[in-house]
Amino acid sequence: MSSKEFATLAGKRAVVTGSSSGIGRAIALELARAGADVLVHYARSKDKAESVAAEVQSLGVDSHILKCDLASDHLEQFVEQTWNQQDIDIWVNNAGVDLLTGAGKSLSYEEKLQQLLNIDVTGSVLLSRYVAKQMAAGQGGCILNIGWDQSDRGMEGDSGELFSTAKNAIMGVTRSLAVTYAPKVRINCIAPGWIRTAWGDTAPDAWQARVLQETPLNRWGEPQDIANLARFLVSEEASYITGQVINANGGAVR
């Protein structure tokens, strides 16, 4: 089987939340390479979202942008709107709060926690439920959530406490929703390790060394590493996989 035939998504329609940059952008582009039409979601970065949509279209598939504040009370309507033109086959809940770079890093612990609960937890849980209901009522489909590999193991400090709180919730609800909506809807979760996104590019030397020390493959992960796994998990090649949290972390165990 050639690489072009493996994990093909031709004829599928996908939504990737938070896909204007980072891991979300990489997933959107990889699903497009596999042949899927991709709806690019954003909350504030319209210019970046339009750029990603243009990249997706350059790969020979359809794309347009979707705006929604995932902390809003209108998530069910947002999901219904995405079904207006055509059924959605693949939904990736990637969007999350950036508390490590930009304005977010100056918030108090309590403010950071509330933002994570509003967007990463409530937003992802409700979207997963609303999307799963739509898929189950139709032709079925696949949902993919994003967790964090250190949630299960623990990491010291404010960020470790905050992100493990949010991502453990996502990883847990993935397992339960997969049982609720089987067999028509498959729901899985990727738990990335040290991925070189915006924070990784500027992380201090001590953190750069820690990443290599803790990762047996001796390198940072790249957004494309997560995108490659996402493509497989939402494809027919993974049709017997559901309710799983799969680490993508270069072999890190502590």
C-alpha positions, 0 to 999 in steps of 0.5 A: 500500500502506497503512502497516498492510499494509507489513511486517506480522507478523500470525500470527508469533511472536517472541523479543527478548532483552534486551527489558526496556528500551532498544532491545530494548523498542522492537523488542518493541513495534514487532513487536507493532504489526506483529501478532506475538506477542512473548516478552519476555526478561530476565536480572534486571529481572523487573518491567521485563519484565512491564511490557513484556509488558503493553504488548505485550498492550495492542496486541492480541497475546500476550506472556509473559516469559522469564528466562535468564542468557545467560552460562549453559551452558543456552542450548540448553535455553532455545531448546528451551523457547521452541519448546514451545508453538509454533514461533518465526518471529523471533528478535532477539539484542539482549541485551548487557552494559551497561558504560557505566552502573550497576555495569558501568562500574566494572569493570576492562578485563579484567573488561569484556572477559570479560563482553562475550565471555561474553554479547555474543559467546558468548551471541549466537553460540550462540543464533543457531546453536541457533535457526537449527537449530530454524528450519531443521528446521521452517518456517524463520524469521528471526534478527536480531543487533545490531552496532555501526557503529563496529566497522568504522571504529574508535573510540579509548579503552577502550570503543571497543576493547572493543565493537568486539571484541565487535560485530565478532564478531557482525557476522562470524558473522552473514554466515557463519551466513546462508550456512550456514542459507540458504535456510530461515533469513534472518540479518541484523544491524543496526549502530546508531550513536549511539542515545539509550539510558541513557548518551546521556541523561546523556552530557557536553556534549562527547559530545553535541556529538560525536554531532551533529558526526559524524552528518550527520542532526544528531541522536541516533538513537532506539531507535524508529529501530532498531525500525523497521528491525528490523520491516522486516528480519524481514518478508516485504518483506525476503525477499531480504535475508540475510547483511547488516550494515546501518548505522542511524547517521544517515549517519555515516562516521567 
